[in-house]
């Protein structure tokens, strides 16, 4: 079934110019409700002649962009469209892949739906993607405020690691508040950092609203060529965070030395690292923020244990084994995962283990996949849970 506006275009009721003006003003994708919980979503591109356009979205069990279809030409116009029937509560990233007549693929965002303002992520698959928010998607109000607010100040400096024998950038963002001499601010160290990461802006929105304690956001560069080693339960990398990065930060900023005021945060492999490191170093990190953590990882398996492998003779994932066998550590764990990502089987398993061991923990599932479109906004929930304005009120977000 064609979208009503596309139907007007294809029949000539609307000219291409009028259709383009509408897209420029209203944005895309076009959404039409077809039932209480489903919508038809129409994606539109204007790629030029002799160019094929394919759509890929971050929905489904496979990590990254999943190809879902090719946009079809609207005869007599420069536009191509693809309509899909979807759950009405989804939020997801997507891109177009354009292939010209001489070959060669170019991945581009939706020209009528620019990428979010703060969308940088060192995991390249999310960089420059558009985001679709369907009508019944759970709101992310603090992300919306962050996008509308001023860009936060971020200081950059190199961190030289003797333990790892390398150097990486660290970006530090102070909260929008005045501090007394001798202040001891809580802080969150976020792995997979970039200078325009959304975390400082989300923090600013919450601090200005008086909902979280003024806290420092530290963004740690994760070099792409070392990411798949450092974040996979690597003792040397965890020691670097504890023995080099944290002391380096204390020398330069008015930071608290109470582990309860310190959080280690990460997404995907970064979430795995945050949990694994906090379990081993609870006197440094009293909070772990896990966003779609790769809980299925095991060093003897190429891609970890998948949901379909749970009935076979495969090793129990490394992180789950460690939490099962270790004494409960004095750490608090915020944990989220997408309903549509394959790794949520392991996230649910980890949550059962944490709950059974008596951890102070919260677990949330969102209507989407392994996707920065959700992580950016749910980071606000993590800060609300870790550092509420009243330090004695650490209720669940």
Secondary structure, DSSP 8 states (H G I E B T S, - for coil): ---HHHHHHHHTSS-HHHHHHHHHHH-SSEEEEEETTEEEEEEEE---TT-EEEEEES-SSSSS-EEEEE-EE-TTSS-EEEEEEEETT-EEEEEEEEE-TT--EEEE--TTS---SS---SSGGGTT-EEEE-TTS---HHHHHHHHS-----EEEEEEETTTTEEEEEEEE--SS---TT--BEEEEESS--TT-SHHHHHHHHHHTT-B--EEEEEE---HHHHHHHTTT-HHHHHIIIIIIHHHHHHHS-B---GGGEEEEEETHHHHHHHHHHHH-TTT-SEEEEES--TT--TTSSS---GGGTTSS----HHHHHHHHS---S-EEEEEEETTSTTHHHHHHHHHHHHHTT-EEEEEEESSSS-HHHHHHHHHHHHHHHSBSSTT-----
